[in-house]
Amino acid sequence: MAAAGAQATPTTINAIFQETVAKHGPKTALKYKAGSKEPYKDISYAELAGQVEQLASGLAALGIQKGDRVALLSENRPEWAVTDLAALALGAVIVPLYPTLPAPQVAYIVKNSGANTLVVSDSKQLKKALAARKELPELRHLIVMDADAAPDDASVLTFNSVLERGVATPLGADRYAETWKAVRPDDVASIVYTSGTTGDPKGAQLTHGNFTFDIDAALSHFRRAGQDVTVDDTFLSFLPVCHVFERTTGYYLPLRAGATIGYAEGVFQLVGNMAEVKPTLMVNVPRVYEAMQDKILEQVSKAPPKKQAIFNKALAAGRAYAEKKRTGNGLIGPILAIQHALFERLVFSKMRERFGGRLRFFVSGGAALGAETARFFEAIGLPVMEGYGMTEASPVIAVNPNRRPKIGTVGIALPGVEVKIAADGEILARGPNIMKGYWNNDQATAEMVDGEGWLHTGDVGILDEEGYLKITDRKKDILVLANGKNVAPQPIEAALKGSPFLSEIVLIGDKQNVVTALVLPAKEKLREWARAEGLTYPDDESLLASSEVRKKIKSEIDAHSGHLADFEKIKKFTVLNATFSVDGGEMTPTLKVKRKVVAQKYASEIAAMAGGGGEAAAA
């Protein structure tokens, strides 16, 4: 069992916000863009507090009170934070929704939570809300942030009109303070619906105390690791703030520290926004770091041979330097130190400048981070601290300490959080960050949290002798072959995705004689390879159907399977000319593959491989 440090004392989000405002009122709280060509604008903590109180007054005038559920369907923007903090100040419960959800899922969550108010961002999200409203008899208020998106419909309020209502009928300083102070740590702050890979989403009830404990435990963890988060830090918010990972670590945590939060515009503007905002810290999912790495390596591959050679030498030196520094296995010799200093000046500092030049480190969560990606960023001076958690744990359970991270692990338990491994290998966690339970679902709660308070994560893992946690797979994802052999797909998939030619790969094998796979190739990389080989194809379909490309993919699978037992190796595979996405339903909003959806969608291809079809892979 692993447990770290003393427990922080849970408080409320309201209290930490007001404390930060009192300490850092003039300091910039939020940075945002009013338009893609506009420069970033700043909102101070004092200005944010004024907007929050104003909106709280407006919502109170609409009849919103303690315990009411307020659903929030919006992209990351200042109004998200204002709505969240205003509703929480009244003791209301925020129900965040992913902007990518279709109207039927919006309707399901709003109805299941019993929300009486739905706040949406723009015309696109309003369209979903209007489509869903007919199924929502309890919904009393529909509010849209963008004033120009409001239809000629008196039942749709604009965000500004609610703010104006707050000016006209203010709660007043004394009543406002009395209201937010009446909220207790064990009051529910949010019902967060798990995206899930199967079945209907369940609403995890997270209290104010759950959130604030997790925030303070995380801050304490980094402080002990010599990486204190302070008022001088700037976060760039890119992941959906409706997801509890971004909400806790990229919103509430910097708010607690008095740091600044800048909102990214989107995936295509991310690197440009980093250059503008100049963040010092950033949390993200592995796919984003992988995409950054791929982009850098792609640009290097197009550089003159001399520059490529310099980069490769720099990367090798950076890896060696970082490895010695991280593991402590021997002193860094003078030759390596000189090499690193030279490449730091010529290569690494210039690379980091593209990301704003001030980054101290990244944090990764939501899925497994590939070891090669971790070593790549570590080599260029941007270490990625991998962590672990889940919605039901608010969400952080463990994270690597910057003083001594271990690549391939998700670090050590936060102070005050206990972690142990059950007899069947399942990871269990217990602490003040564990949810109150699922909304209106006692049976699911009892299945998830046992009588002793242990959260059954559904993940399989091990704890090493120093208390570092390593995730080996999802308990439900284990493939049981027809011969009884168990195959853990996630580490195999992660290893295979080390090939630049494999974008995504999904192992199949439950009740089958052998392991098979669905492969999504990196088509641009294959096109480059084909051109270099003198091969031409009229389109992607012809490219992927060619025997040469199939052989190439087979060779890549074989090259990354040498460490596997024979029964774990892929015997057949099918190349898909497709893309997995959140909108397509194959991925969760945190970019995890929905195995059940993929299996249903490509059932005929899977059946064909089981029956003898598909390309032969590692024999």
VENKA-V567085 format. One record per residue. RES is the residue in three letters. PHI is phi as a letter, one per 20 degrees, with the letter a starting at -180 (NA if undefined). PSI is psi in degrees with one decimal (NA if undefined). Layout:
RES:PHI:PSI ; RES:PHI:PSI
This chain:
MET:NA:144.2 ; ALA:c:130.9 ; ALA:b:145.2 ; ALA:c:117.9 ; GLY:m:-178.8 ; ALA:e:157.7 ; GLN:f:140.0 ; ALA:f:157.6 ; THR:e:116.4 ; PRO:f:142.8 ; THR:c:-146.5 ; THR:c:156.9 ; ILE:f:-35.9 ; ASN:g:-46.4 ; ALA:f:-42.0 ; ILE:f:-33.3 ; PHE:f:-47.9 ; GLN:f:-35.4 ; GLU:f:-43.6 ; THR:f:-41.0 ; VAL:f:-41.7 ; ALA:f:-35.5 ; LYS:e:-35.9 ; HIS:c:34.4 ; GLY:g:-48.9 ; PRO:f:-14.1 ; LYS:f:150.8 ; THR:f:125.0 ; ALA:e:-48.2 ; LEU:c:144.8 ; LYS:c:132.8 ; TYR:b:165.5 ; LYS:d:131.0 ; ALA:e:-18.0 ; GLY:a:156.7 ; SER:f:-29.7 ; LYS:e:-0.7 ; GLU:e:151.4 ; PRO:f:162.5 ; TYR:f:139.4 ; LYS:d:151.9 ; ASP:d:145.6 ; ILE:c:122.1 ; SER:f:166.5 ; TYR:f:-37.1 ; ALA:f:-42.6 ; GLU:f:-40.9 ; LEU:f:-43.6 ; ALA:f:-38.6 ; GLY:f:-42.7 ; GLN:f:-39.3 ; VAL:f:-47.1 ; GLU:f:-39.1 ; GLN:f:-45.3 ; LEU:f:-37.1 ; ALA:g:-41.0 ; SER:f:-41.7 ; GLY:f:-41.9 ; LEU:f:-39.1 ; ALA:f:-38.4 ; ALA:f:-27.3 ; LEU:e:-7.0 ; GLY:o:5.8 ; ILE:f:131.1 ; GLN:b:-179.7 ; LYS:g:133.0 ; GLY:n:-18.1 ; ASP:f:146.7 ; ARG:e:129.5 ; VAL:d:112.6 ; ALA:e:143.7 ; LEU:c:111.4 ; LEU:d:95.1 ; SER:a:155.0 ; GLU:f:173.6 ; ASN:f:122.4 ; ARG:a:163.7 ; PRO:g:-36.5 ; GLU:f:-25.6 ; TRP:f:-50.0 ; ALA:f:-41.0 ; VAL:f:-45.5 ; THR:f:-45.8 ; ASP:g:-52.7 ; LEU:f:-33.9 ; ALA:f:-45.2 ; ALA:f:-42.5 ; LEU:f:-35.2 ; ALA:f:-29.4 ; LEU:e:-5.8 ; GLY:n:8.7 ; ALA:f:169.6 ; VAL:d:123.7 ; ILE:e:133.2 ; VAL:d:95.8 ; PRO:e:141.2 ; LEU:c:143.9 ; TYR:f:133.8 ; PRO:f:-18.9 ; THR:e:-6.7 ; LEU:f:139.7 ; PRO:f:165.2 ; ALA:g:-42.7 ; PRO:f:-36.7 ; GLN:f:-33.7 ; VAL:f:-46.5 ; ALA:f:-42.6 ; TYR:f:-48.3 ; ILE:f:-43.1 ; VAL:f:-41.5 ; LYS:f:-45.5 ; ASN:f:-36.6 ; SER:f:-16.9 ; GLY:m:27.3 ; ALA:f:135.6 ; ASN:d:-5.0 ; THR:c:138.0 ; LEU:c:121.4 ; VAL:d:125.6 ; VAL:c:163.6 ; SER:e:-53.3 ; ASP:b:-170.0 ; SER:f:-34.9 ; LYS:f:-46.3 ; GLN:f:-31.9 ; LEU:f:-37.8 ; LYS:g:-41.9 ; LYS:f:-43.7 ; ALA:f:-42.2 ; LEU:f:-36.1 ; ALA:f:-32.9 ; ALA:e:-22.4 ; ARG:g:-33.7 ; LYS:f:-21.8 ; GLU:e:6.3 ; LEU:c:78.9 ; PRO:f:-24.3 ; GLU:e:-10.5 ; LEU:f:115.4 ; ARG:e:-31.4 ; HIS:c:133.3 ; LEU:c:119.5 ; ILE:c:132.7 ; VAL:d:134.1 ; MET:f:-45.8 ; ASP:f:115.4 ; ALA:f:-35.7 ; ASP:f:-4.6 ; ALA:e:-11.3 ; ALA:f:128.6 ; PRO:f:173.8 ; ASP:f:70.6 ; ASP:b:112.4 ; ALA:f:-18.4 ; SER:e:-7.8 ; VAL:d:117.6 ; LEU:e:151.2 ; THR:e:154.8 ; PHE:g:-44.9 ; ASN:f:-35.4 ; SER:f:-32.8 ; VAL:f:-37.9 ; LEU:f:-43.2 ; GLU:f:-35.8 ; ARG:f:-35.4 ; GLY:f:-33.9 ; VAL:f:-40.1 ; ALA:f:-34.3 ; THR:c:68.2 ; PRO:f:147.7 ; LEU:f:-31.4 ; GLY:n:149.6 ; ALA:g:-44.3 ; ASP:f:-45.9 ; ARG:f:-36.2 ; TYR:f:-47.3 ; ALA:f:-41.0 ; GLU:f:-37.1 ; THR:f:-50.1 ; TRP:f:-29.5 ; LYS:f:-20.6 ; ALA:f:-15.1 ; VAL:f:132.1 ; ARG:d:159.2 ; PRO:g:-31.7 ; ASP:e:4.9 ; ASP:f:143.2 ; VAL:f:128.4 ; ALA:e:-33.6 ; SER:b:145.6 ; ILE:d:109.4 ; VAL:d:116.6 ; TYR:e:123.7 ; THR:f:135.2 ; SER:f:-39.1 ; GLY:m:154.5 ; THR:d:-9.6 ; THR:b:153.8 ; GLY:m:178.9 ; ASP:f:145.9 ; PRO:f:149.1 ; LYS:d:144.5 ; GLY:e:106.9 ; ALA:f:124.0 ; GLN:e:111.8 ; LEU:d:126.3 ; THR:e:168.4 ; HIS:g:-42.3 ; GLY:f:-36.9 ; ASN:g:-51.6 ; PHE:f:-50.3 ; THR:f:-33.8 ; PHE:f:-47.2 ; ASP:f:-39.2 ; ILE:f:-52.2 ; ASP:f:-34.7 ; ALA:f:-40.2 ; ALA:f:-43.4 ; LEU:f:-41.0 ; SER:f:-40.3 ; HIS:g:-48.6 ; PHE:f:-32.7 ; ARG:f:-42.0 ; ARG:f:-27.3 ; ALA:e:6.3 ; GLY:m:19.9 ; GLN:c:62.0 ; ASP:f:137.8 ; VAL:e:125.1 ; THR:c:-177.6 ; VAL:f:-18.0 ; ASP:e:-5.6 ; ASP:e:150.9 ; THR:c:126.1 ; PHE:d:145.0 ; LEU:d:117.3 ; SER:e:111.8 ; PHE:d:-45.5 ; LEU:f:152.6 ; PRO:g:124.9 ; VAL:f:-13.8 ; CYS:f:-20.0 ; HIS:e:137.3 ; VAL:f:-24.5 ; PHE:f:-51.7 ; GLU:f:-38.2 ; ARG:f:-44.5 ; THR:f:-51.1 ; THR:e:-22.9 ; GLY:d:1.8 ; TYR:c:-65.5 ; TYR:f:-38.3 ; LEU:f:-51.2 ; PRO:f:-32.1 ; LEU:f:-40.4 ; ARG:f:-38.1 ; ALA:e:-9.5 ; GLY:m:20.0 ; ALA:e:178.1 ; THR:d:142.3 ; ILE:d:122.3 ; GLY:d:138.7 ; TYR:e:124.0 ; ALA:f:152.5 ; GLU:e:-27.0 ; GLY:q:177.3 ; VAL:f:-37.6 ; PHE:f:-20.2 ; GLN:d:2.8 ; LEU:g:-53.5 ; VAL:f:-39.5 ; GLY:f:-41.3 ; ASN:f:-35.1 ; MET:f:-39.6 ; ALA:f:-33.5 ; GLU:f:-48.5 ; VAL:f:-28.8 ; LYS:l:60.5 ; PRO:f:155.2 ; THR:d:-24.6 ; LEU:b:151.5 ; MET:b:136.4 ; VAL:d:141.6 ; ASN:b:173.3 ; VAL:e:156.5 ; PRO:g:-35.7 ; ARG:g:-32.6 ; VAL:f:-43.5 ; TYR:f:-38.6 ; GLU:f:-41.0 ; ALA:f:-40.1 ; MET:f:-45.5 ; GLN:f:-46.8 ; ASP:g:-40.4 ; LYS:f:-42.4 ; ILE:f:-47.1 ; LEU:f:-33.6 ; GLU:f:-43.1 ; GLN:f:-37.9 ; VAL:f:-39.6 ; SER:f:-20.5 ; LYS:e:-1.5 ; ALA:e:162.6 ; PRO:g:151.2 ; PRO:g:-38.3 ; LYS:f:-42.6 ; LYS:f:-36.3 ; GLN:f:-42.9 ; ALA:f:-42.2 ; ILE:f:-43.9 ; PHE:f:-45.7 ; ASN:f:-38.5 ; LYS:f:-40.2 ; ALA:f:-44.2 ; LEU:f:-42.0 ; ALA:f:-42.8 ; ALA:f:-40.1 ; GLY:f:-39.9 ; ARG:f:-45.6 ; ALA:f:-43.0 ; TYR:f:-47.5 ; ALA:f:-38.9 ; GLU:f:-46.2 ; LYS:f:-40.2 ; LYS:f:-39.6 ; ARG:f:-45.3 ; THR:e:-23.6 ; GLY:m:15.5 ; ASN:e:80.6 ; GLY:n:157.0 ; LEU:f:152.9 ; ILE:f:115.4 ; GLY:f:163.4 ; PRO:f:-36.7 ; ILE:f:-47.2 ; LEU:f:-38.3 ; ALA:f:-42.4 ; ILE:f:-44.5 ; GLN:g:-46.9 ; HIS:f:-42.3 ; ALA:f:-40.1 ; LEU:f:-48.4 ; PHE:f:-26.9 ; GLU:f:-42.7 ; ARG:f:-41.3 ; LEU:e:-32.3 ; VAL:c:-61.2 ; PHE:f:-43.7 ; SER:f:-36.4 ; LYS:f:-36.3 ; MET:f:-44.1 ; ARG:f:-28.2 ; GLU:f:-30.9 ; ARG:f:-25.0 ; PHE:e:17.0 ; GLY:o:-20.9 ; GLY:n:-1.6 ; ARG:d:1.0 ; LEU:f:131.9 ; ARG:e:-45.3 ; PHE:a:162.8 ; PHE:d:159.2 ; VAL:c:135.7 ; SER:c:141.3 ; GLY:a:179.5 ; GLY:n:-24.1 ; ALA:a:173.5 ; ALA:f:134.5 ; LEU:e:127.2 ; GLY:f:138.1 ; ALA:f:-37.3 ; GLU:f:-38.4 ; THR:f:-42.3 ; ALA:f:-44.1 ; ARG:f:-33.1 ; PHE:f:-51.5 ; PHE:f:-35.0 ; GLU:f:-39.7 ; ALA:f:-34.4 ; ILE:e:6.2 ; GLY:n:19.8 ; LEU:c:76.6 ; PRO:f:143.8 ; VAL:d:114.8 ; MET:e:107.3 ; GLU:e:136.8 ; GLY:c:-176.8 ; TYR:b:141.7 ; GLY:a:-172.7 ; MET:b:160.3 ; THR:g:-44.3 ; GLU:f:-7.9 ; ALA:d:13.4 ; SER:m:12.5 ; PRO:d:-6.0 ; VAL:f:129.1 ; ILE:d:-44.9 ; ALA:b:156.8 ; VAL:b:150.7 ; ASN:f:137.0 ; PRO:e:136.3 ; ASN:f:-25.5 ; ARG:f:-30.6 ; ARG:b:77.2 ; PRO:f:153.9 ; LYS:c:110.2 ; ILE:f:135.9 ; GLY:n:-7.2 ; THR:d:168.2 ; VAL:d:17.8 ; GLY:n:-155.8 ; ILE:d:159.1 ; ALA:f:145.2 ; LEU:f:153.5 ; PRO:g:129.5 ; GLY:n:-4.2 ; VAL:d:133.1 ; GLU:d:141.5 ; VAL:c:134.0 ; LYS:b:162.5 ; ILE:d:123.8 ; ALA:f:170.2 ; ALA:g:-31.1 ; ASP:e:9.5 ; GLY:n:-3.8 ; GLU:f:142.1 ; ILE:e:127.8 ; LEU:d:144.3 ; ALA:c:146.3 ; ARG:b:140.3 ; GLY:r:176.6 ; PRO:f:-5.9 ; ASN:e:-5.2 ; ILE:f:136.4 ; MET:g:160.0 ; LYS:f:-26.5 ; GLY:q:171.5 ; TYR:e:142.4 ; TRP:f:121.7 ; ASN:l:38.6 ; ASN:b:74.2 ; ASP:f:-35.3 ; GLN:f:-47.3 ; ALA:f:-35.3 ; THR:f:-45.9 ; ALA:f:-31.1 ; GLU:f:-25.3 ; MET:e:-39.7 ; VAL:c:119.6 ; ASP:e:179.5 ; GLY:f:-19.5 ; GLU:e:6.3 ; GLY:n:8.3 ; TRP:e:125.8 ; LEU:e:123.0 ; HIS:e:102.8 ; THR:f:-24.8 ; GLY:n:-2.8 ; ASP:e:148.9 ; VAL:d:137.7 ; GLY:a:-175.6 ; ILE:c:153.6 ; LEU:d:128.8 ; ASP:e:-178.1 ; GLU:f:-18.1 ; GLU:d:5.2 ; GLY:n:10.1 ; TYR:f:137.2 ; LEU:e:132.8 ; LYS:c:124.7 ; ILE:e:128.5 ; THR:d:-27.2 ; ASP:r:174.9 ; ARG:e:134.1 ; LYS:g:-41.8 ; LYS:f:-12.3 ; ASP:e:-9.7 ; ILE:g:129.1 ; LEU:e:125.5 ; VAL:d:108.0 ; LEU:f:165.6 ; ALA:f:-27.0 ; ASN:e:4.9 ; GLY:n:-7.3 ; LYS:f:139.8 ; ASN:d:133.7 ; VAL:c:124.0 ; ALA:e:109.8 ; PRO:f:-34.1 ; GLN:f:-48.6 ; PRO:f:-30.8 ; ILE:f:-45.1 ; GLU:f:-40.8 ; ALA:f:-40.5 ; ALA:f:-42.4 ; LEU:f:-32.3 ; LYS:f:-1.1 ; GLY:f:-16.6 ; SER:f:130.7 ; PRO:f:-10.2 ; PHE:e:-6.3 ; LEU:d:110.2 ; SER:f:-44.3 ; GLU:b:146.8 ; ILE:b:135.1 ; VAL:c:116.8 ; LEU:f:140.0 ; ILE:c:147.6 ; GLY:r:-7.0 ; ASP:g:123.6 ; LYS:m:11.4 ; GLN:e:163.9 ; ASN:f:-31.8 ; VAL:c:166.8 ; VAL:e:132.0 ; THR:c:176.1 ; ALA:b:148.9 ; LEU:d:128.1 ; VAL:d:126.7 ; LEU:d:107.9 ; PRO:f:159.1 ; ALA:e:94.4 ; LYS:f:-38.6 ; GLU:f:-40.9 ; LYS:f:-38.7 ; LEU:f:-38.0 ; ARG:f:-43.9 ; GLU:f:-44.0 ; TRP:f:-43.5 ; ALA:f:-41.8 ; ARG:f:-41.7 ; ALA:f:-29.0 ; GLU:e:-1.4 ; GLY:m:23.3 ; LEU:d:137.4 ; THR:c:143.2 ; TYR:c:142.9 ; PRO:f:-27.9 ; ASP:b:174.8 ; ASP:f:-36.2 ; GLU:f:-44.2 ; SER:f:-38.9 ; LEU:g:-51.9 ; LEU:f:-21.5 ; ALA:e:-10.2 ; SER:f:148.3 ; SER:f:-33.5 ; GLU:f:-43.5 ; VAL:f:-39.0 ; ARG:f:-40.8 ; LYS:f:-38.9 ; LYS:f:-46.0 ; ILE:f:-40.2 ; LYS:g:-43.9 ; SER:f:-35.6 ; GLU:f:-41.7 ; ILE:f:-46.2 ; ASP:f:-41.7 ; ALA:f:-26.7 ; HIS:d:16.8 ; SER:d:5.6 ; GLY:f:-27.0 ; HIS:e:-3.5 ; LEU:e:151.0 ; ALA:f:156.6 ; ASP:g:-41.0 ; PHE:f:-17.8 ; GLU:e:-15.7 ; LYS:f:146.5 ; ILE:f:123.9 ; LYS:e:-29.7 ; LYS:b:151.8 ; PHE:b:157.7 ; THR:c:128.2 ; VAL:e:127.2 ; LEU:d:131.7 ; ASN:e:72.8 ; ALA:b:174.0 ; THR:c:133.0 ; PHE:e:136.2 ; SER:b:166.6 ; VAL:f:-45.9 ; ASP:f:-34.7 ; GLY:f:-12.7 ; GLY:n:-4.6 ; GLU:e:-14.0 ; MET:c:150.9 ; THR:f:167.0 ; PRO:f:-19.0 ; THR:e:17.6 ; LEU:m:35.1 ; LYS:e:141.5 ; VAL:f:131.4 ; LYS:e:95.3 ; ARG:g:-40.5 ; LYS:f:-43.1 ; VAL:f:-45.5 ; VAL:f:-42.4 ; ALA:f:-38.1 ; GLN:f:-40.5 ; LYS:f:-32.9 ; TYR:d:37.1 ; ALA:f:-38.5 ; SER:f:-40.0 ; GLU:f:-39.5 ; ILE:f:-43.0 ; ALA:f:-37.5 ; ALA:f:-39.7 ; MET:f:-40.3 ; ALA:f:-28.5 ; GLY:e:1.9 ; GLY:p:-5.3 ; GLY:e:-175.4 ; GLY:n:162.5 ; GLU:f:140.3 ; ALA:f:136.9 ; ALA:d:-138.2 ; ALA:g:125.3 ; ALA:e:NA
